[in-house]
Amino acid sequence: MSPGWAARLAASACPLLGIAAWSGTGKTTLLEQLLPALRERGLRVAVIKHAHHAFDVDTPGKDSHRLRSAGATPMLVASARRFALMMETPDQEEADLEQLVAQLDGLAVDLILVEGFKQWPLPKLELHRAAVGKPLRALHDPWIRALAVPGSMDEPVDEPDGEFPVALPADLTRLDLDDIDALAAWVAAWPVQWRLNGGQPRQEVAS
């Protein structure tokens, strides 16, 4: 872990929370429901999303696209309602989360949700549906602080490799994936936990 990233995980830094889930789990749909609930609780939330493919937020033919294609880097386009900063990174093999978080410095946000970047060391909330047919990450990743699965807290968690039920670590918080209010309450409280402990992994797995 670089010194710069360690500083991002300090208790004094803006709280980070990764949203980790296999494709098909419904994380984007959940975030669409979660973000308004967090806003109602008074939190200003930024989101960093990892894309696994080439993408363009600009429209070919528009002035900003033409100027960016001509070599402007970065390209900042703004209106009364929003602004967009576009930076070409042709020499990077992969997106750099530390660099992206730094872009949000100075903005008055209470929490940064990070969607994707599963391999980065930062606290995460895992979303899991056994029907997707993928293994639980929380059993092996100490950075996953909470696990959201469908069903009540009394129901066993199914692991799709045939081993039922799965015994969850004692220091792993379990949440109901279908209970948006409960999820929103836990995420809304995350900045307080961050201020107390900073961005730390679970001790039970970490040790």
Secondary structure, DSSP 8 states (H G I E B T S, - for coil): --HHHHHHTSTTS--EEEEE--TTS-HHHHHHHHHHHHHHTT--EEEEE--SS---SS-TTSHHHHHHHHT-SSEEEE-SS-EEEE---TT-SS--HHHHHHTTTTS--SEEEEES-TTSSS-EEEE--GGG----STTT-TTEEEEEESS-TTS-B--TTS--SB---TTSEEEETT-HHHHHHHHHHHHHHHHHH-S---HHHH-
